Amino acid sequence: MSVAYDELIHVLDEREIQYSTSENEVVRTDLRGELASYRVVARVESEMGLFQVFAYSPLRAPEGSRQAVAETIVRANYGLRLGKFELDIDDGEVRFQVGQLLVDGALGSKAIDRIICTALDMLDMYLPAILSVIYANELPEDAIHRVEAAFRRPDESEDPPSNRPEDLDDVDESNDA
């Protein structure tokens, strides 16, 4: 077993989380988010130096709504800094995936917690948009805008600053030497 896998098992045991394991360093558990319970699969790929967490939505997108759900997921993914949503277009499975490169084969308990919590938080944040697209026929663009606006901090503008040269005049230069 790898160091990262041992760390993962230690974190789950320490938090008294029930889980199942398989021979290829894969751990499965069910964890409760704010909105739902999610199946969480964590995998250590020692040869690749990679730790991955997949958190699965409790719903499958019905066949007739998969195109709209796919657009919703593309819109949700745009601008995400960590992780991504995935849709299995054949069966409608929706999941969030986060990966982390291992440093010297290890990860640390704080990183494990952060990665798992990120996956759960992202599903909690965006699941209402997916549900409203499926069941309320809301347009993907409107659904994503609505959920992101609900989580936006008051000091965040709606549009991120651009990198155009004319916009650089607004940059605070007080830290220049």
Summary of the structure (lengths in Angstrom):
residues: 177
radius of gyration: 19.0
end to end distance: 50.2
largest distance: 58.8
contacts: 464
relative contact order: 0.15
helix: 42%
strand: 25%
